[in-house]
């Protein structure tokens, strides 16, 4: 990719970010729960939050959650070769394992690797996504150093619909929702199917894992939800999501001479990812509302490799993480605002062909919060204590303050601490784990200024996050690789957003400056953290009428490095995307999307391919 082109795009995006642009995802009356665990209008939230509802997701015609996240402020991603391949999310520059992912309020991810398999969560099953940028361990516990991505699945208030689409690489994307009920009881069932031939995951013939084939992906999913309102004060419900995936990729094994062989074998993963919960919301009196939730999530995988260099029969390795949550949180309307107190217990269990000396742990937590607005000033206080059965207790806190200067302008600041618990691999990998490794910790502060009215919203947030006790694997004097708390990092930057709409015209932009540096005392001191660009941005313009919609997007990132030593350069890139829809009649509509219109060649990880020009056309039925 010509670096000068990407610099030009970034200059354009920076300029657009200072102009009136349009809110495609954030409306002033949106209600947010992730930012404080207390439902409040987005306009009053002290934290830095993005809300993506079902209407916004559907209008853009994206096929995957990865696509959606890659265009959000403060987020950069890496991907190992196309749809369904391993994807890492860097929220405000934090490591992939330092972003907490929740599905309907339940912790989701691998307790062995530390991250979440977002590439296996089908976009068709998602009703809403809330992204909280900045540390949130005082709200949710371990993992929220960079922030929180909370996924809300289709709930009982969904509407019946069906859609089928076809794109290049023989991509098929189909889904159907059956929903119904009355004023007190609602239900929905959604089934979805996604399949693509994909692209060649590794595109560099010199890579030892190279195999010139197409590496496809398939995902089948089902979700169920129901809720019943007993009366105005009491309601309960249940929801469940299951996604079964099969991903093909390029790899190799070593022969007796330690040379890579068997590249032509069909390496593949079969996965199951899911979440389920039952909840109740009870307003016992005028000042006390109780939220009770019991839930579980599963991240399960089967990895297929050849038995040997000369025997291509399947060898299957299995691993599974199950997390079980019981949460009781109470909102009390006292002291002029809302006081929240709660308790949670989270169990994590690993089942694997690998023999971990310890395969389970439990985290018992208590939390408290105070949210109050006095005149034009909002105060947010959060505190949480997590007691982990493996290594002990972590206490975290957050302080936020915002001033509503007038109807349109506000400014404020937040500061907080966070931590990330070591994974089971860090602690107990056979022969290499270190049971003495401690949690990673962070201390963050930020300031913001925002403008918002019915047509135009803009915000500038400047932040700094210092991370200590980073867990890094390194060789010991005996040659054995082992983890220890030797790393530190500084994550600083700024996010500028602007969104605008008027009389059917829409426009918007965001620009991110990120200085994510290794501050350890080793050879990589002051180096840029791998796969994180200093400059990134998105801009879009469009027109929407009652009959049709069209929009153009520009997406760009600056130069990155694929390694900690900053020796392997990933060139900057700039992409142009198109989306359009046409209402055939009151119930039927036609949708189309083209990504990477000019077929730019770029990489999100060294040697791994990315989609060239890529399009899909779909027909949707949704009765009005």
C-alpha positions in Angstrom: 0.0 0.0 0.0 1.3 3.4 -0.9 2.0 5.1 2.5 1.4 8.6 1.0 -2.1 7.5 0.0 -2.9 6.5 3.6 -1.5 9.7 4.9 -3.7 11.7 2.5 -6.8 9.7 3.7 -5.9 10.4 7.3 -5.5 14.1 6.6 -8.9 14.1 5.0 -10.4 12.2 8.0 -8.8 14.7 10.4 -10.3 17.6 8.6 -13.7 15.9 8.4 -13.6 15.2 12.1 -13.6 19.0 12.7 -16.7 19.6 10.5 -20.3 19.0 11.3 -21.0 15.3 10.7 -23.8 12.9 11.6 -24.8 10.5 14.3 -25.3 7.1 12.7 -25.2 5.3 16.0 -25.7 7.7 18.9 -29.0 9.5 19.5 -29.5 11.8 22.5 -32.3 9.6 23.9 -30.4 6.3 23.8 -30.3 4.6 27.2 -27.0 3.1 28.3 -26.4 0.5 31.0 -22.7 -0.6 30.5 -21.2 2.8 31.5 -22.4 2.6 35.1 -24.6 -0.5 35.4 -27.4 2.0 36.0 -29.7 2.8 33.1 -29.2 6.4 32.1 -29.5 8.6 29.0 -26.4 8.6 26.9 -26.2 12.4 27.1 -25.7 12.1 30.9 -23.0 9.4 30.8 -19.7 10.5 32.3 -17.8 7.7 30.5 -16.7 7.5 26.8 -19.4 5.3 25.2 -20.5 4.2 21.8 -24.0 2.6 21.2 -24.8 0.5 18.2 -28.5 -0.5 18.0 -30.0 -3.1 15.6 -31.3 -0.4 13.2 -27.8 1.1 12.7 -26.2 -2.4 12.4 -28.7 -3.5 9.8 -28.6 -0.3 7.8 -24.9 -0.6 7.2 -25.1 -4.2 5.8 -22.1 -5.5 7.6 -21.6 -9.3 7.7 -19.5 -9.7 10.9 -19.0 -8.2 14.3 -15.4 -7.8 13.3 -16.4 -5.4 10.5 -18.5 -3.3 12.8 -15.9 -3.0 15.5 -13.1 -2.1 13.1 -14.9 1.2 12.3 -15.6 2.3 15.9 -13.7 5.1 17.6 -10.8 3.9 19.8 -10.7 0.4 18.3 -8.1 -1.2 16.1 -8.1 -4.9 15.2 -5.8 -7.6 13.8 -7.0 -10.6 11.9 -5.2 -13.8 10.7 -6.7 -14.2 7.2 -10.3 -13.3 6.7 -13.8 -14.3 8.0 -13.7 -16.6 11.1 -10.0 -16.3 11.6 -8.5 -15.4 15.0 -9.2 -11.7 15.6 -7.7 -9.4 18.3 -9.3 -6.2 19.4 -7.1 -3.3 20.8 -9.4 -0.9 22.7 -7.5 2.3 23.4 -4.3 0.4 22.6 -4.7 -2.3 25.4 -3.9 -5.9 24.7 -6.7 -8.1 23.4 -6.9 -9.9 26.7 -7.3 -6.5 28.5 -10.8 -5.8 27.0 -13.6 -7.4 28.8 -16.4 -8.9 26.7 -19.9 -9.5 28.1 -22.8 -11.2 26.5 -26.1 -10.1 28.1 -24.1 -9.2 31.2 -22.3 -12.5 31.5 -18.5 -12.7 31.2 -17.4 -14.4 27.9 -14.0 -15.6 26.7 -11.2 -18.1 27.1 -9.7 -18.5 30.6 -6.6 -20.2 29.0 -5.8 -17.6 26.4 -7.4 -14.6 28.2 -9.3 -13.2 25.2 -12.8 -13.6 23.6 -13.5 -15.3 20.2 -15.4 -12.4 18.8 -15.0 -13.8 15.3 -17.4 -16.6 16.3 -20.2 -14.4 17.6 -22.6 -13.9 14.6 -23.7 -10.4 13.9 -27.2 -11.7 13.0 -27.8 -12.6 16.6 -26.9 -9.2 18.0 -29.6 -6.6 19.0 -27.2 -4.0 20.4 -23.6 -3.4 21.2 -22.3 -0.9 23.8 -18.6 0.0 23.9 -17.2 1.6 27.0 -13.7 3.0 26.4 -11.5 3.2 29.5 -10.9 1.1 32.6 -14.0 -0.4 34.1 -12.8 -3.0 36.6 -14.6 -1.1 39.4 -17.8 -2.0 37.6 -17.1 -5.5 36.2 -13.8 -6.9 37.6 -10.9 -8.5 35.9 -10.1 -7.8 32.2 -11.5 -4.2 31.8 -8.2 -2.4 31.5 -8.9 -1.0 28.0 -12.6 -1.1 28.4 -15.7 -3.2 27.9 -17.6 -4.5 24.9 -21.1 -5.6 25.9 -23.1 -7.6 23.4 -26.9 -7.8 23.8 -28.6 -10.6 21.9 -32.0 -10.5 20.3 -34.6 -10.2 23.1 -38.3 -10.8 23.3 -39.1 -7.3 21.9 -37.6 -8.2 18.5 -39.8 -8.3 15.4 -40.3 -11.2 12.9 -38.1 -10.9 9.9 -36.1 -12.9 7.4 -33.1 -12.1 5.1 -30.8 -13.9 2.7 -27.7 -12.6 1.0 -25.1 -13.8 -1.5 -21.6 -12.4 -2.1 -18.3 -13.1 -3.7 -16.2 -16.0 -2.4 -19.5 -17.9 -2.5 -20.6 -16.2 0.7 -24.1 -17.0 1.9 -25.6 -15.1 4.8 -29.2 -16.0 5.9 -31.2 -15.4 9.0 -34.8 -15.6 10.2 -36.5 -14.3 13.4 -39.9 -15.4 14.7 -41.2 -13.1 17.4 -44.5 -12.3 19.0 -46.4 -11.8 22.2 -48.5 -9.1 23.9 -48.0 -6.2 26.3 -46.9 -8.5 29.1 -45.2 -11.4 27.5 -42.8 -11.4 24.5 -40.6 -14.0 22.8 -38.2 -14.4 19.9 -36.3 -17.2 18.2 -33.6 -16.4 15.7 -31.7 -18.9 13.5 -28.8 -17.8 11.3 -26.4 -19.4 8.8 -23.1 -17.9 7.4 -20.8 -19.7 5.0 -17.9 -18.5 2.8 -15.1 -20.1 0.8 -12.9 -17.4 2.2 -9.4 -16.4 0.9 -6.0 -17.9 1.3 -5.2 -17.2 5.0 -1.4 -16.9 4.5 -0.4 -15.1 1.3 3.4 -15.0 1.6 4.9 -18.1 -0.2 8.0 -17.8 2.0 6.0 -18.3 5.2 6.7 -21.9 6.5 2.9 -22.5 6.9 2.0 -21.3 3.3 -0.5 -23.4 1.4 -2.1 -21.9 -1.8 -5.7 -22.8 -1.0 -8.9 -21.1 0.1 -9.6 -21.2 3.9 -13.3 -21.1 4.4 -15.5 -20.6 7.4 -19.0 -21.6 8.4 -21.2 -20.5 11.4 -24.6 -21.7 12.4 -26.4 -20.1 15.3 -29.6 -20.1 17.3 -30.9 -17.8 19.9 -33.9 -17.8 22.1 -35.4 -15.1 24.4 -38.5 -14.6 26.4 -39.6 -12.1 29.0 -42.7 -11.6 31.1 -43.9 -8.5 32.9 -45.9 -9.5 35.9 -46.9 -5.9 36.5 -45.3 -2.5 36.3 -42.9 -3.3 39.1 -41.8 -6.9 38.4 -40.5 -8.7 35.4 -38.4 -11.8 34.6 -36.9 -13.3 31.5 -34.5 -15.8 29.9 -32.2 -15.7 26.9 -29.7 -18.1 25.3 -27.3 -18.0 22.3 -25.4 -20.9 20.7 -23.0 -20.6 17.7 -21.3 -23.6 16.0 -18.4 -22.7 13.8 -15.9 -24.4 11.5 -12.8 -22.5 10.5 -10.0 -23.6 8.1 -6.6 -22.2 8.2 -2.9 -22.6 7.1 -0.4 -24.3 9.3 2.3 -27.0 9.6 3.9 -29.5 12.0 7.6 -30.3 12.5 9.2 -33.6 11.4 12.0 -35.4 13.2 14.5 -32.9 11.7 12.4 -30.0 13.1 11.5 -28.8 9.6 7.9 -27.6 8.9 5.9 -30.1 6.9 2.3 -31.2 6.1 1.2 -27.8 4.9 -1.3 -29.4 2.6 -3.3 -31.0 5.4 -6.7 -29.5 6.1 -6.0 -27.6 9.4 -9.3 -26.6 11.0 -11.0 -25.6 14.2 -14.5 -26.5 15.2 -16.0 -24.2 17.9 -19.0 -23.7 20.1 -19.5 -20.4 21.6 -22.6 -19.4 23.6 -24.2 -17.8 26.6 -27.4 -18.2 28.6 -29.0 -16.4 31.5 -32.1 -16.0 33.5 -32.9 -12.7 35.2 -35.5 -10.9 37.3 -36.0 -7.2 37.9 -38.1 -6.3 40.9 -39.0 -2.8 42.2 -39.9 -3.6 45.8 -40.8 0.0 46.7 -40.3 3.6 45.6 -36.6 3.6 46.4 -35.4 0.0 46.0 -35.0 -1.9 42.7 -33.3 -5.3 42.6 -31.6 -7.0 39.6 -30.9 -10.7 40.0 -29.1 -12.7 37.2 -27.7 -16.2 36.9 -25.8 -17.0 33.7 -23.2 -19.1 32.0 -21.0 -18.8 28.9 -19.0 -21.4 27.0 -15.9 -21.0 24.7 -15.2 -24.5 23.3 -12.8 -25.5 20.6 -11.6 -28.7 18.8 -8.4 -28.3 16.8 -7.6 -30.8 14.0 -4.0 -31.5 13.0 -2.3 -34.5 11.3 -1.0 -37.4 13.4 2.4 -37.0 11.9 4.3 -35.8 8.9 3.4 -39.0 7.0 0.0 -39.8 8.5 -2.7 -37.3 7.7 -5.3 -38.9 9.9 -6.9 -36.4 12.2 -5.5 -35.7 15.7 -8.0 -33.8 17.7 -7.2 -31.5 20.7 -10.0 -30.2 22.8 -10.3 -27.2 25.1 -13.3 -25.6 26.8 -13.8 -22.6 29.2 -17.1 -22.4 31.1 -17.9 -19.3 33.2 -20.8 -19.2 35.6 -22.1 -16.0 37.1 -24.5 -15.3 39.9 -25.2 -11.5 40.3 -27.4 -9.6 42.7 -27.3 -5.8 42.2 -29.6 -3.3 44.0 -30.4 0.3 43.0 -31.4 2.6 45.9 -32.9 6.0 45.2 -31.4 7.8 48.2 -29.0 10.7 49.0 -30.4 12.7 46.1 -29.2 10.2 43.5 -28.8 6.5 43.0 -26.7 4.3 45.3 -25.9 0.8 44.0 -24.7 -2.1 46.0 -24.2 -5.7 44.8 -22.5 -9.0 45.1 -21.3 -11.4 42.4 -19.7 -14.8 42.3 -18.0 -16.0 39.1 -16.7 -19.5 38.5 -14.3 -20.4 35.8 -13.7 -24.0 34.7 -11.2 -25.3 32.1 -11.7 -28.7 30.5 -8.8 -29.7 28.2 -6.7 -32.5 26.8 -3.8 -30.6 28.4 -3.3 -31.5 32.0 -3.5 -28.3 34.0 -2.5 -28.8 37.7 -5.4 -26.5 38.6 -8.4 -26.3 36.3 -10.9 -24.1 38.1 -11.1 -20.9 40.2 -13.8 -18.7 41.8 -14.0 -14.9 42.1 -16.3 -13.5 44.8 -17.0 -9.8 44.5 -18.8 -6.9 46.2 -19.4 -3.6 44.5 -20.8 -0.2 45.3 -21.6 2.9 43.3 -23.0 6.4 43.8 -24.4 8.4 40.9 -25.9 11.9 41.5 -26.6 15.1 39.6 -26.7 18.3 41.6 -27.6 21.3 39.5 -25.4 21.0 36.4 -22.8 18.7 37.9 -22.8 14.9 37.8 -20.7 12.8 40.1 -20.0 9.1 39.6 -18.2 7.0 42.2 -17.5 3.2 41.8 -15.7 0.7 44.0 -15.3 -3.0 43.7 -13.4 -5.7 45.6 -12.6 -9.1 43.8 -11.4 -12.1 45.8 -9.8 -14.7 43.5 -9.3 -18.2 44.9 -6.0 -18.4 43.0 -4.1 -15.4 44.1 -6.1 -13.2 46.5 -7.9 -9.8 46.4 -7.9 -6.8 44.0 -9.6 -3.5 44.9 -10.4 -1.0 42.2 -12.2 2.3 42.0 -13.4 5.0 39.6 -14.2 8.7 40.1 -16.0 10.7 37.4 -17.1 14.3 37.3 -19.0 16.1 34.5 -20.4 19.7 34.2 -23.2 20.5 31.8 -22.2 24.0 30.9 -25.5 24.6 29.0 -28.0 22.7 26.9 -25.3 21.7 24.3 -21.9 21.8 26.0 -20.4 19.6 28.7 -17.0 18.8 30.0 -15.6 16.4 32.6 -12.9 14.0 33.8 -12.6 10.4 35.0 -9.9 8.5 36.7 -9.7 4.9 37.7 -7.8 1.7 38.4 -8.2 -1.7 36.8 -6.6 -5.1 36.6 -6.3 -8.3 34.5 -6.1 -11.7 36.2 -3.4 -14.1 34.8 -4.8 -16.8 32.6 -4.6 -20.5 33.3 -1.9 -20.8 30.7 0.1 -18.2 32.5 -0.3 -19.9 35.8 -0.5 -23.6 35.1 0.7 -24.5 31.6 2.4 -27.9 32.1 6.2 -27.4 32.5 6.1 -23.7 31.9 3.4 -22.0 33.9 4.3 -19.8 36.8 1.8 -20.0 39.8 3.4 -17.0 41.4 2.6 -14.6 38.5 0.4 -11.6 39.7 -2.4 -9.7 38.0 -1.6 -6.9 35.5 -2.7 -3.5 36.8 -3.5 -0.1 35.4 -4.1 3.5 36.5 -5.9 5.8 34.1 -7.2 9.3 33.7 -9.0 11.2 31.0 -10.7 14.5 30.2 -13.4 15.2 27.7 -15.4 18.0 26.1 -18.7 17.3 24.3 -21.3 19.1 22.2 -24.7 17.7 21.4 -28.0 18.8 20.0 -30.7 17.1 17.9 -28.6 17.3 14.7 -25.0 17.4 15.7 -22.9 15.6 18.2 -19.1 15.9 18.7 -16.7 14.9 21.4 -13.0 15.1 22.2 -11.5 12.8 24.8 -7.8 12.8 25.8 -6.6 9.9 28.0 -3.5 8.3 29.5 -3.4 4.7 30.9 -0.3 3.4 32.7 -0.1 -0.4 32.8 2.2 -2.2 35.2 3.0 -5.9 36.1 2.4 -6.9 32.4 2.8 -10.6 32.0 5.4 -11.5 29.4 6.8 -14.9 28.4 10.6 -15.0 28.2 13.3 -17.7 28.3 14.8 -18.6 31.6 18.6 -19.3 32.0 17.7 -23.0 31.5 16.1 -22.2 28.1 12.6 -22.8 29.4 10.0 -20.2 28.4 8.0 -18.9 31.4 5.8 -16.0 32.2 6.6 -13.3 34.8 5.5 -9.7 35.7 8.2 -7.8 34.0 6.4 -5.5 31.6 5.0 -1.9 31.7 3.3 0.1 29.1 1.9 3.6 28.6 -1.3 4.0 26.5 -2.0 7.6 25.7 -4.1 9.3 23.0 -7.0 11.3 21.9 -10.3 10.4 20.2 -12.3 13.0 18.2 -15.7 12.2 16.9 -18.4 14.2 15.0 -21.8 13.1 13.7 -24.6 15.1 11.9 -27.9 14.6 10.2 -30.3 17.0 8.5 -33.2 16.5 6.1 -32.0 13.0 5.1 -28.4 14.0 4.6 -25.9 12.2 6.9 -22.2 12.6 7.5 -19.7 11.7 10.2 -16.1 11.1 11.1 -13.8 9.9 13.9 -10.1 10.3 14.3 -7.8 8.5 16.8 -4.3 9.4 17.9 -2.7 6.6 19.9 0.7 6.5 21.5 0.9 2.9 22.8 4.5 2.3 24.0 6.5 -0.3 25.8 8.0 1.4 28.9 9.8 -1.6 30.2 13.5 -1.4 30.8 14.4 -4.0 28.2 15.5 -3.9 24.6 12.1 -2.7 23.4 11.8 0.3 25.7 9.9 3.1 24.0 8.9 0.9 21.1 5.4 1.1 19.7 3.2 -1.8 20.8 2.7 -4.4 18.0 -0.2 -4.0 15.5 -1.3 -0.6 16.9 -1.2 2.4 14.6 -0.6 5.9 15.9 -3.2 7.3 13.5 -6.6 5.8 12.5 -9.9 7.2 11.3 -13.2 6.7 9.6 -15.5 9.1 7.7 -18.8 8.6 5.9 -21.4 10.6 4.0 -24.8 9.6 2.7 -28.4 10.3 1.8 -31.5 8.6 3.2 -35.0 8.9 2.0 -38.2 6.9 2.9 -37.5 4.7 -0.2 -33.7 4.3 -0.5 -30.4 4.9 1.3 -26.8 5.3 0.1 -23.6 5.9 1.9 -19.9 6.1 1.2 -17.3 5.3 3.9 -13.5 5.9 4.1 -11.5 3.9 6.5 -7.7 4.4 7.1 -4.9 3.4 9.4 -1.3 4.5 9.6 1.8 2.4 9.7 2.1 -0.3 12.4 4.6 -2.9 13.4 4.0 -6.6 13.6 6.6 -7.2 16.3 7.6 -5.8 19.7 11.0 -4.8 18.3 9.4 -2.7 15.6 11.4 -4.4 12.8 8.5 -5.8 10.8 6.5 -3.0 9.2 2.8 -3.2 8.4 2.1 -0.4 5.8 -0.7 2.1 6.3 -3.8 1.6 4.2 -7.0 3.3 3.1 -10.2 1.7 2.1 -13.4 2.9 0.5 -16.7 1.1 1.2 -20.2 1.6 -0.2 -23.6 0.6 1.2 -27.1 1.0 -0.3 -30.7 -0.1 0.3 -34.0 0.2 -1.6 -37.5 -0.4 -0.1 -39.3 -2.5 -2.7 -42.6 -2.2 -0.8 -43.7 -1.8 2.8 -42.3 -5.3 3.9 -39.6 -6.1 1.4 -36.2 -4.3 0.8 -33.0 -4.8 -1.2 -29.6 -4.2 0.4 -26.1 -4.2 -1.0 -22.6 -3.5 0.4 -19.2 -3.3 -1.2 -16.0 -3.2 1.0 -12.6 -2.2 -0.3 -14.1 -0.8 -3.5 -10.7 -0.1 -5.1 -9.3 -3.6 -4.2 -6.4 -2.2 -2.0 -3.8 -4.7 -0.8 -3.2 -4.5 2.9 -2.4 -6.7 5.9 -3.7 -6.6 9.5 -1.0 -9.1 10.5 2.3 -9.9 8.6 1.9 -12.6 5.9 -1.8 -12.9 6.5 -4.3 -12.0 3.7 -7.2 -9.6 3.9 -10.3 -9.3 1.7 -9.9 -7.5 -1.5 -13.0 -6.0 -3.1 -15.8 -7.8 -1.4 -19.5 -7.4 -1.9 -22.9 -8.9 -0.8 -26.5 -8.4 -2.0 -29.4 -9.4 0.2 -33.2 -9.4 0.3 -34.9 -8.6 3.5 -38.5 -9.3 4.6 -39.7 -7.3 7.7 -43.4 -6.7 8.0 -44.3 -3.3 9.2 
